[in-house]
Each structure stands twice: as C-alpha cells, then as structure tokens.
Amino acid sequence: MESAKSADSFSVEVAYALPERQSIIALVVEPGTTLEQAVVASGILAQYPEIDLATAKTGIFGRLAKRDQPLRAGDRVEIYRPLIADPKEVRRQRAAQGKAMKKGGGGSEEAGEAV
C-alpha cells in the first residue's frame, strides 16, 4: 500500500477571501488534524502572505474556532480578515445622523403653521 493517507482520512476545505477574490482549497487530512495544521497543509499561507495565523481569527462554518480545534469530515476552515471599521461605531454614527436629520427636518411643517 503506497497510499500516504489512511482509510480513516477525510476531506476538509480551507477558505480565505478578499473583496476581489476568494480561495477554497480542498484537502484530505488524518483524524486528529487541527485547524492550524489544515491551514498550513493547504498552502494558503504561501498564496496570501498577508495572513498572520498567530493573530488572524479562524472559524469552522462561520463559527469562531481555536487553532487547536480538531477537524471533522466535511469541515470548512475559514480564515477571517480584520474588520476595516468597528460595526458598533458605524451604527452609532448612523444613529447620530438619523437624529440630526429628524431635528433639522425640512421646514415644510413650520411654513404651513405660519398662517
């Protein structure tokens, strides 16, 4: 038997996306393979040198997962990019703009009352 993979091996995917392109790499791993081991084995770090696995958030199917998480058959490992803007701050700014628009509102009501 020259096969490097055992009968227990299974398929997983490693995914990373930029706004203009995404990569999903399928690979076969052995039982006990961790999320980090799969990322390294996929070769995705060579394709995207900007990924710093020590600081990047990772997950499995959209749920955050630690790098030492063992994988299961069919898992999709995801490497997340840092956020450009803090979502809470963006919501806060939108809310403030909405309040300002209501306070300053168009003046048509006042013109109708001036009779």
Short mmCIF file of the C-alpha atoms (twelve columns), coordinates in Angstrom:
data_MODEL
# 
_entry.id   MODEL 
# 
loop_
_atom_site.group_PDB 
_atom_site.id 
_atom_site.type_symbol 
_atom_site.label_atom_id 
_atom_site.label_alt_id 
_atom_site.label_comp_id 
_atom_site.label_asym_id 
_atom_site.label_seq_id 
_atom_site.Cartn_x 
_atom_site.Cartn_y 
_atom_site.Cartn_z 
_atom_site.pdbx_PDB_model_num 
ATOM 1   C CA . MET A 1   0.000   0.000  0.000  1 
ATOM 2   C CA . GLU A 2   1.676   3.152  -1.183 1 
ATOM 3   C CA . SER A 3   -1.152  5.492  -0.227 1 
ATOM 4   C CA . ALA A 4   0.043   8.183  2.174  1 
ATOM 5   C CA . LYS A 5   -3.472  8.574  3.618  1 
ATOM 6   C CA . SER A 6   -5.160  6.001  5.818  1 
ATOM 7   C CA . ALA A 7   -8.660  4.647  5.302  1 
ATOM 8   C CA . ASP A 8   -9.804  6.932  8.143  1 
ATOM 9   C CA . SER A 9   -8.677  10.129 6.384  1 
ATOM 10  C CA . PHE A 10  -11.347 12.630 5.362  1 
ATOM 11  C CA . SER A 11  -11.855 15.777 3.282  1 
ATOM 12  C CA . VAL A 12  -11.951 19.355 4.583  1 
ATOM 13  C CA . GLU A 13  -11.726 22.776 2.945  1 
ATOM 14  C CA . VAL A 14  -9.694  25.838 3.859  1 
ATOM 15  C CA . ALA A 15  -11.165 29.188 2.772  1 
ATOM 16  C CA . TYR A 16  -9.890  32.756 2.652  1 
ATOM 17  C CA . ALA A 17  -11.464 35.699 0.854  1 
ATOM 18  C CA . LEU A 18  -10.532 39.187 -0.177 1 
ATOM 19  C CA . PRO A 19  -13.070 41.653 -1.602 1 
ATOM 20  C CA . GLU A 20  -11.947 40.850 -5.146 1 
ATOM 21  C CA . ARG A 21  -11.179 37.117 -4.900 1 
ATOM 22  C CA . GLN A 22  -11.573 34.043 -2.770 1 
ATOM 23  C CA . SER A 23  -9.755  30.744 -2.430 1 
ATOM 24  C CA . ILE A 24  -11.238 27.479 -1.226 1 
ATOM 25  C CA . ILE A 25  -8.715  24.659 -1.056 1 
ATOM 26  C CA . ALA A 26  -9.878  21.083 -0.591 1 
ATOM 27  C CA . LEU A 27  -7.551  18.641 1.110  1 
ATOM 28  C CA . VAL A 28  -7.564  15.224 2.736  1 
ATOM 29  C CA . VAL A 29  -6.430  15.042 6.356  1 
ATOM 30  C CA . GLU A 30  -5.931  12.402 9.017  1 
ATOM 31  C CA . PRO A 31  -8.101  12.078 12.123 1 
ATOM 32  C CA . GLY A 32  -6.850  14.409 14.859 1 
ATOM 33  C CA . THR A 33  -5.721  17.086 12.402 1 
ATOM 34  C CA . THR A 34  -6.194  20.533 13.921 1 
ATOM 35  C CA . LEU A 35  -7.491  23.665 12.262 1 
ATOM 36  C CA . GLU A 36  -3.980  25.144 12.230 1 
ATOM 37  C CA . GLN A 37  -2.434  22.007 10.720 1 
ATOM 38  C CA . ALA A 38  -5.016  22.054 7.922  1 
ATOM 39  C CA . VAL A 39  -4.318  25.722 7.161  1 
ATOM 40  C CA . VAL A 40  -0.583  25.059 6.935  1 
ATOM 41  C CA . ALA A 41  -1.068  21.886 4.844  1 
ATOM 42  C CA . SER A 42  -3.374  23.717 2.416  1 
ATOM 43  C CA . GLY A 43  -0.590  26.039 1.252  1 
ATOM 44  C CA . ILE A 44  -2.892  29.050 1.566  1 
ATOM 45  C CA . LEU A 45  -0.319  30.928 3.653  1 
ATOM 46  C CA . ALA A 46  2.025   30.953 0.643  1 
ATOM 47  C CA . GLN A 47  -0.747  32.283 -1.616 1 
ATOM 48  C CA . TYR A 48  -1.676  35.049 0.824  1 
ATOM 49  C CA . PRO A 49  1.466   36.168 2.681  1 
ATOM 50  C CA . GLU A 50  -0.539  38.892 4.465  1 
ATOM 51  C CA . ILE A 51  -2.201  36.217 6.635  1 
ATOM 52  C CA . ASP A 52  -0.670  36.151 10.101 1 
ATOM 53  C CA . LEU A 53  -2.053  32.944 11.544 1 
ATOM 54  C CA . ALA A 54  -0.889  33.935 15.036 1 
ATOM 55  C CA . THR A 55  -3.293  36.913 15.073 1 
ATOM 56  C CA . ALA A 56  -5.938  36.070 12.456 1 
ATOM 57  C CA . LYS A 57  -9.311  34.902 13.692 1 
ATOM 58  C CA . THR A 58  -10.318 31.493 12.394 1 
ATOM 59  C CA . GLY A 59  -13.507 29.505 12.342 1 
ATOM 60  C CA . ILE A 60  -15.386 26.498 11.056 1 
ATOM 61  C CA . PHE A 61  -18.520 27.218 9.011  1 
ATOM 62  C CA . GLY A 62  -18.827 30.795 10.303 1 
ATOM 63  C CA . ARG A 63  -18.309 29.995 13.981 1 
ATOM 64  C CA . LEU A 64  -15.122 31.110 15.681 1 
ATOM 65  C CA . ALA A 65  -12.788 28.217 16.473 1 
ATOM 66  C CA . LYS A 66  -9.376  27.989 18.074 1 
ATOM 67  C CA . ARG A 67  -6.396  26.894 16.024 1 
ATOM 68  C CA . ASP A 68  -6.028  23.703 18.101 1 
ATOM 69  C CA . GLN A 69  -9.612  22.603 17.316 1 
ATOM 70  C CA . PRO A 70  -9.630  19.063 15.823 1 
ATOM 71  C CA . LEU A 71  -11.424 18.871 12.485 1 
ATOM 72  C CA . ARG A 72  -14.245 16.588 11.391 1 
ATOM 73  C CA . ALA A 73  -15.104 15.266 7.945  1 
ATOM 74  C CA . GLY A 74  -16.507 17.974 5.689  1 
ATOM 75  C CA . ASP A 75  -15.453 20.943 7.846  1 
ATOM 76  C CA . ARG A 76  -14.750 24.247 6.079  1 
ATOM 77  C CA . VAL A 77  -11.969 26.107 7.870  1 
ATOM 78  C CA . GLU A 78  -12.238 29.872 7.419  1 
ATOM 79  C CA . ILE A 79  -9.562  32.490 7.950  1 
ATOM 80  C CA . TYR A 80  -11.076 35.891 8.711  1 
ATOM 81  C CA . ARG A 81  -9.630  39.261 7.759  1 
ATOM 82  C CA . PRO A 82  -9.617  42.062 10.339 1 
ATOM 83  C CA . LEU A 83  -12.557 44.480 10.188 1 
ATOM 84  C CA . ILE A 84  -11.925 47.801 8.463  1 
ATOM 85  C CA . ALA A 85  -14.439 49.641 10.668 1 
ATOM 86  C CA . ASP A 86  -15.883 48.834 14.079 1 
ATOM 87  C CA . PRO A 87  -19.544 47.846 13.469 1 
ATOM 88  C CA . LYS A 88  -20.677 49.374 16.784 1 
ATOM 89  C CA . GLU A 89  -19.105 52.717 15.928 1 
ATOM 90  C CA . VAL A 90  -20.661 52.685 12.427 1 
ATOM 91  C CA . ARG A 91  -24.129 52.052 13.951 1 
ATOM 92  C CA . ARG A 92  -23.539 54.835 16.475 1 
ATOM 93  C CA . GLN A 93  -22.666 57.272 13.670 1 
ATOM 94  C CA . ARG A 94  -25.732 56.272 11.627 1 
ATOM 95  C CA . ALA A 95  -27.983 56.752 14.644 1 
ATOM 96  C CA . ALA A 96  -26.490 60.197 15.294 1 
ATOM 97  C CA . GLN A 97  -27.057 61.183 11.649 1 
ATOM 98  C CA . GLY A 98  -30.658 59.987 11.823 1 
ATOM 99  C CA . LYS A 99  -31.337 62.093 14.941 1 
ATOM 100 C CA . ALA A 100 -29.779 65.164 13.331 1 
ATOM 101 C CA . MET A 101 -31.986 64.737 10.248 1 
ATOM 102 C CA . LYS A 102 -35.157 64.499 12.374 1 
ATOM 103 C CA . LYS A 103 -34.265 67.600 14.406 1 
ATOM 104 C CA . GLY A 104 -33.391 69.698 11.367 1 
ATOM 105 C CA . GLY A 105 -36.251 68.295 9.261  1 
ATOM 106 C CA . GLY A 106 -37.344 70.175 6.167  1 
ATOM 107 C CA . GLY A 107 -39.273 73.229 7.488  1 
ATOM 108 C CA . SER A 108 -42.412 72.498 5.435  1 
ATOM 109 C CA . GLU A 109 -44.407 71.895 8.628  1 
ATOM 110 C CA . GLU A 110 -43.385 75.256 10.033 1 
ATOM 111 C CA . ALA A 111 -44.311 77.057 6.796  1 
ATOM 112 C CA . GLY A 112 -47.831 75.593 6.967  1 
ATOM 113 C CA . GLU A 113 -48.296 76.838 10.556 1 
ATOM 114 C CA . ALA A 114 -47.246 80.418 9.802  1 
ATOM 115 C CA . VAL A 115 -50.722 81.346 8.534  1 
# 
